[in-house]
Amino acid sequence: MRYPEASRLPLNASAVDDRLRPATPGEPDAGEAGRWILFSGGALLFDAAARPPSPLLAGLPAGVARPDRSVLMGAWDGQPLRIAELPRGSLPSGLRAAPLLHLVLGELLDDPEVTLAGRAQQILAWEGNSAVCSRCGGRPEPIPGTWGKRCGGCGREQFPHVHPCALVLVRRGHELLLVRKPDWPEGYYSLPSGFCDFGESLEECACREVREETGIRIRGLRYVGSQSWPFPSQLMMAFTAEYAGGEVAVDRGELEDARWFATDALPATFSARSIAGWMLEVERARARPASP
């Protein structure tokens, strides 16, 4: 298989940890020439002429002034790597723009580059969302050596918000329980999933989400692995479980459909670069007859 285990999936640090030296937050930027990852209007800019296409730009594009605000992300292959958000609508000549999620699932960019872009997107989102104290409206300042911020007015401290989300592959004999949301590509299905609630363990979240979305009760929950999912800042926790009872009852407020599929006849789903798609790829491989 392309990814032998969940820890090696793209968007996790393991996809870049041999080439990226992350900067300590607030580390001085010496200003040396290096690479850039740029966004505009929430979309990632990339060089479509490169083979393969790449968001790692060798320098700022012609005609683009150095942004007033940029973040030193670290060193990539020994060169400084900076990230910045250009004004909405800015699309320098020779570059294309697309939402990062489309580039991840469409597999246009390679694994290390989408991983860098995912981290960059989360850092920029955090910097933008933490510019004002949510308690008093004051101006937070960085806490040295961390991504945290401390408000100069009320002293409130806050740190990057990562949202835990459980997803579950439910088995019933040789069948799997899959769901479909109305905004997904036609014919696509995936695994039941949802965000962890107040006062709830991940295991409780997994059981609740399956029951709420599909009416199915589960047992034998087992942890599989996790994946960073920067859309906007989830941590996807994957489980398998066994059918314990109930009939499918679709939550029409969230889903278009939910049903059981034979393991050897699964519908279209998302790329194995997502942990949900990866789990279904593993199930497909298990269902294939062994070679003679």
N, C-alpha and C positions, 0 to 999 in steps of 0.2 A: 504493500500500500504506500501511497505517496507520503502520508503522515502516520508513522507507526504508533504514535501515542498523542493524546490530546495536548500534552505540554509542548509539543513541537509545532502546533498550529500557528499560522501567521497571526499577527497582532499581539501575540505573547512575546515577552522580552527575549525568549530563547531564540527567536528568529533573527535577532541582530546582535546578540550579546558578545559574539566574537569579533565584531567590527565596530561597535558603537561604544565610545567612552562617554557616558552621560556627564554633563556638566553639573556641578553642584549649584542648586538654585541661587541666583545672585552672584555667581562667579563673574569676576570682571572679564569683559570682552576686549581682547587686545587689538581687535580690528583687522586681523590678518585676513587675506583673501581665503575664501572657502566656498562651501556649497550652501544653497538656500532651498528651503521648502516654502512655497508661497500659496496662499489661499486668497480668494476674492469672492465676496458674497456667499461665503460658506462653502464654495467649491474649491477643489484642489486644482492647481495649475500644473500642467505637465507638458513635456516636450514630446509631441506626437511623432516627430521625425526621427527620434532616437530609436534604436533597435536593441532591446525592446523599449517601448515608450517609458519615459522616466520623469518623476517629479523632482529628482535631485539635480538642481540647476547648478552649472559650474560657476555661476556668478549671477548678479542681478541682470535681467534682460536689458538690452539696449533701450534707452529712453526712460528707464525706471530709476528714480532717485532712491537712495538708501532710505528705507522707511524710518519715520520718527521713532516708532516703537518696534523693536525686534527682540527675540529671545534667543540666547545662545543655548542650543539644545545639547551640545557636546562636540565630540570629534568623531567623524565618520571616516574610517580608513586613514586616520591621522590628520584629516583636514577639519577646520572649524565647520560646524553645521548650525545654521541659523534658520529661524522660522519667523514669518511675518504675515500679517493680513493686509493686503492691498485694498484701496478703496473699491467699493462695489462697482462692478462694471469694467474694472481695469483688466484688460486682456492683452498683454504685450504680444507683439508680432511673433508668430512661430509657435505660440503656446495654445493649448486647448484647456478647457475647464470642464470638470465633471464632479458630481458628488462622490466623495470617497467610497461610500457604500457601493455604488454602481461599479467602481473600479475594483473593489475587493471581490464582489460576487461575479463580475464579468471576467475576472482574471486577466485584465489587460496589463497590469503591472506585476512585477515579481514579488515574492513573499517578503524579502527584506525591505523593499521600498514601501509596500503598503503598510508594513509594520511601523516604519519610521513616520509615515504620514499619519497613521492612526494616533501615535503618541503626540505628534505635533498638533493635531487637531484638538486633542484633549487639553494640552497645555494652553493653547490659544483660547479655548472656550473658558477654561478656569481663569485665566488672566482677565478676560472680559467680564465674566460673571462675578468676580470678587473685587471689582474696582470700587464698590460702594458698600459700606457696612449695612447689612440687612436689619440691624437692631436700631441704629441711631442715625444712619445716613452719613456717617463720617467717612474719612478716607483711610482705608487700611494700608498698612505698610508691611513689606515682607518680613517674615521672621527669619533671621539669618540661617542659611544652610538648609532651609526647607522650602516647600511650596506653600507653606502656611502664610496667613496674613493676620496681623493684629491691628485692630482699630485704634487710631490715636485719640479718638474721642471717648469711647466707653470701655476700651480694653478688650473687647470681645475677640477671641481667636477663632479662626476657621481654617480648615484644611480641605484639599481637593475632595469633591464629593464623588464617590464611586458607588454605584447602585447595584446591589446583589439581585440577581435574577435566576430563578430555577427553571430548568427545562427537563422534560422527562420522556424517555423512550419506554412505552408501556407494551409489554408482550402478553398475548393470550394464545398460548400454543404456538402455532406458526403464523400468527397475525400480529400486526403492529397498529396501534391507535395513532392516527394522524389527523391534523386539523388544517383548515384553510381559512385565511383572512381575505376579505373581499378586495383589498388593494394589492394582493400578490399577483405575479404573472399568471395568466390563464393556465389552469390545470395543476398549479404548484401546491404541494402540501408540505407540512413540516411537523415539528413536535409541539405538544402543549407546553406553554411557558408563561411566566409572569413574574412580577416584581415581589420581593419580600416585603411584608407588611410590618407595622409596629408590633413588637413583642412576639415575633415569630421566628422560629428556627428555619433553616433552609429546607429541612425535611418536611416541616409542617407546611411551608410555602409550596413545595412540590405537590404534596397530597391535595392541598386546597385548590391549586390552580387546575389540576386535572379534573377534580370533581366539579368545580365551578364552570369550566369551559365545556365539559363533555358529559357530566353526570356519572362518570366512571370512578369507582373506588379502587385503590391500589394497595399493594402490600409488597414486602421484600425490597424496599428501596435500597439501592446501592449507588454510591458515588463513583463517577467515571472520570471526571476531570473538569477543567475550567478554561475559559478563554476570555481575554480582554476584548471588549466589544465597544469601541469608541463612538457609539451612535445614540446618545451623546457620550455616555460614560458608564456603561454597564460592565459588570463582571458576571459572565454566564457560567452557572454551576450546573453541570450535567449529571443526571441520574438515570439508571434503569429501574424498572419496577415490574411487578407481575399483576395481572388483572385479579381483582378481589371480588368484583360484583358490580351490578348495575347495568342499565341499558343506555345507549348513547342518547343524550339529550343536548342538543347544540345550544350554546349561549349565543343567541342571535345579536346581542349587543356588541360582541367582539368578533364572532366567527361567521363565515358563510357556510361552512360544512365541517363535520367531523365524522370519521368512519374507520372501520377496521379494514386493513389491506393485507393480503397474503404477502409474506416476506419475500417470496420469489416473484412478486408482481407489484412492486411499489411504484407509485406515480412519480412524476417529475418533482424535484425538490431543489434546494439551493446548493451552491457549490460546497464541496468538501472543505473549503477554506473556513467555513463556519462550523462550529462544533456540532450543530444540529445536522448539517449535511454530512459531516464526517461520521457521526454515529450511524446514520442511515447507510452510508457506504460500507461501513463495517458489517452491518446486518445483511446487505446484499451479498457481500463476499462470503459470509457464512452460509448463505442459502444456496450458493452455487454448488453443483455436484463436484465431488472431488475428481481430479484428473486420474485416468486409469494408469 
